[in-house]
Amino acid sequence: MIRKIIRIDEEKCNGCGLCASACHEGAIEMVNGKAKLVRENFCDGFGDCLPACPTGAISFEEREAPEYDEAAVKRSKEEKHTEEKKHPHGGCPGSAMMSLRRAEDKVQATDHPHGGCPGSAMMRFGKAAEQRETAPAGDTPVSRLGQWPCQIKLVPTNAPFFDGAKLLIAADCTAYAYANMHEQFMRGKVTVIGCPKLDAVDYTEKLTAIIRDNDVRSVTIVRMEVPCCGGLQRAAEAALKASGKFIPWQVVTISRDGRITD
């Protein structure tokens, strides 16, 4: 049949993946770094992907194409949801959920005026992030990652470490671009990371569940200045709105040369 369907100009496509995230039907996927219309019968022709494209690579055209198959789209979504429930970590043993405790978490007598009193340690929750503002001068820097996994795609939405958490939603590259990422942003927070360009998924639904279904106290979004990071920010902001909660939140942007720009 002749119908309206999207067209993707590969020459203009920069591989950001925002269109794949915006396509709720799953018609678009990232293939070899480029957006592809892989399921023509999943494209409803409404064009939710158009405004997401920063380069104008997506347009409408009328041509011979399979009819939009709403039932197939629904089945695909249900199968994906079922699979995620069965294997929330993708079946990878390395994604098993855990809270992280390190050697420096153990309270030393020299750290406290109470002579290492166990009661004092418990008040500080036994966490390095609560015990030291920064790593002592000359010491090896301390990791402030407080849980595993940290990838948005892998972390379960009902993990106990989300209760009472200050949530940090960070773009993958920020930890490499910003030298003080662990001390300034990750310390004392539950950190989840993602890259909309590489993951090619819409984080909104999962972030909404994390914020809505847990006692999250605040949200900090740390992104790079590059356009594709806008997908992470938009997903986080949409999740905050969809959660129905009013909690403190902020966005911090890191430049490619490692500076905070706002």
N, C-alpha and C positions, 0 to 999 in steps of 0.2 A: 504494500500500500504506500501511497505518497503521503508523507506527513512531516510535520516540523520536528527537527531533531538537532542536537548540537553538533558543531564542527570545531575541532581543535587544530589550530595552526602550530605544528611542531616547531617551525622556525621561530615563532614568537614565544613559545613555552620556555620558561626558565627553570622548570622542575620544582617549583616551590611546594606543590602538592595541595594547595589550598582548595582547588576545585574538587579534588578527590574527597577531601574532608567535608566540603559543602554538599556533595551529592549523597543525599540520604538513601537513595535507592541502590547505591553500589555499582552504578554503571561505569564509573571512571576509576581507573587504577593507574598507579605509577609503574611504567615499564621502561627499564634502562634509563631512568632519570627524566622521563617525559610522561606527560599525562596522555592517557589513551582511553578512548571510548571502547571498552572491551565487551560490553553487553548492550547492544542496541535496543533489545527488547526491555531493558531496565530503565531506559531514558524516557521520562515522562514528557519531555519537551517544555517544562516550565522554566528551566534555566536558573535554578538556584546557584549553579556554579558560575554564572556569568559575572556577578558583582564581586565574587571572591578572587577572580583572576586579576593580578596586578599589571599584567602586560597586554591585556586585550586579545589574548590568544584564542578566546572562545567566542563563537558567534552562532546564530541560528541559520539553518538552511532547510529547504524543503526538498526531499528526495525519497527514493524508494527505501523503505526501512521496515523491519518487523513491527507489528503492532505492540504498543506498550502492554506488558504482561504484569498487571498488578498482583495477581495471585502468585506468580513466580517470585516477585520482589518480596512479598510477605513471607513466603516459605524460606527464602534465603535469609531474611532477618531473623526468623524464628530459629533456624538451624544455627546461625551464628551465635545467637543468645544462649541456646542450649549448650553449645560447645564451650562457650566462655564460662558457663556455670560449672560444667564438668571439669574443665581444666583452666582455672583462673590464672595460672602461671604459665599456660602454654605447654604444660607437661615437662618443663625443664627443671631438674633437681636444683640447679643453681638459683632458681627463683623462689625457693622455699622461704616463707615469711619468717622473719626474726627481728628482734630488737638487738641492737649492738651495744655491748659493754666492753670496754677496753681496760688495760692495766691501769691507766691513769684514773679510771673511775673509782679505784679503791682509795679511800680517804687516808692520807698519811698524817701522822701526828704533827708534822711541821706545817701542815696546811691549815691547822685550826687552833684557835686559842684554847680549845677544850681538851687538848692533849690526845686527840684521836678518839674521842668519845663516840661510841656507836650511835648514840642518840643524835649527836650532831650530824653524823653522816646521813642518817635517815632523813633528817630535815632537808638535806640537800639532795635527796632522791638518788644518791649514789651515781650521779651522772657527771661526767667531766664538764659538760656544757654548763652545769650549774655551779661547779666548784672553782673554775678558773675563768677569768675574763678573757685572757689570751694565754698562749703558750709562753712560758718563761723565756727571756732573752737567751739565745744560744742553744735552746733545746730544739729537738726535732719537732716541726709543726704537727699539731694534733688534728686528726680527722674529726669533723663534727657531724658526719653522717650518722644518724641515730637509729636507722632501721634498714631492713632489706626485705623485698626489692625496693628500688627507688624509681624505676621506669614507670611512667603513667600506664603504659600498656600492660604491665605485669602486676602492679600492686593491686591487691584485693580491696574492694571498696569498703568492706566491713572490718578492716584490720584494727585490733585493739589500740595500736599506737596512734590512731587518729582521734581518739577520745581526749578532749581537753587540749588538743594540739594547736600550735601556731603553725599554719601550713605555708610552706614555701613551694611555689610552682615556678620552676626555673627551666629556661632553655638549655639544652645540652652544652652549647658553646660557652655559656657564661662562666663556668668553673675554670675554663682554660684562658679566657680573655681577662677576667678580673682576678687579680692576684690574691685578694683578701676575701674571697668568696666564703670560705669555711667560717672564718671568725666573724665577719660582718653580717652575713645573711643566714648561713646554715646553723650556726650555734643556737641551740635551744629550740630548734624547729624540726618538724617532720618535712623532709625534702622529697618532692616528686619532680622528675625531669622528663622532658620530651622535646621532639623536634618535628613540627608539622610538615616540614619539607621532606624529611627522610621517612617518617612513620606513615605518612599519607593516610591518616585517620582523623576523624573528628573527635577531639578530646572532650567535647562539651558534656555528653551524656555521662561519662565516667566521673568527671570532676563534679558534676551536679550531684551524683549519688554520694560521693565522698563528703561534700559539704553539707548536703541535706540530711544524711543519715548518721552523721557523727557530730559530736560536740566540738566542732572546730571553732576556735576562739578568734582567729584572725587569718588573713590571707595576704601574702606578699608575692607579687609576680615579678620575677627578674628575667628580662629578655634582652636580646641583642638589638642593636639599632637597625639591622637589616630587615627588609620588608617581609620576608617569610616568617619572621618571629611574630609578626602581627597576628598570625593564625593562633598562636598560643595565647596571646593576650585576649583576643576576641573570645576564644573558648572559655577562658577563665572568667571573664566578665559575664558571659552568657550563663555560665554555671552559677555564679553568685546570684544573678537575677532569678534564674529558674529554681534555685533552692528555696526561695521564699524567706531567706534569713537576712537580717541586717547586722552584719559584722564588719569590723574595721578591715580595710584593704588598701593596698597601695601598689603602684607599678613603678619599677625602677628599670631604667634603660642603660645598658652598657655599650660603650663605643667599641669599635673593632680594635682600637689601640689601648683598651683597658681602662677607660675612664667612665665614671657615672655622669651621664649627660643631662639628667633632670633631677 
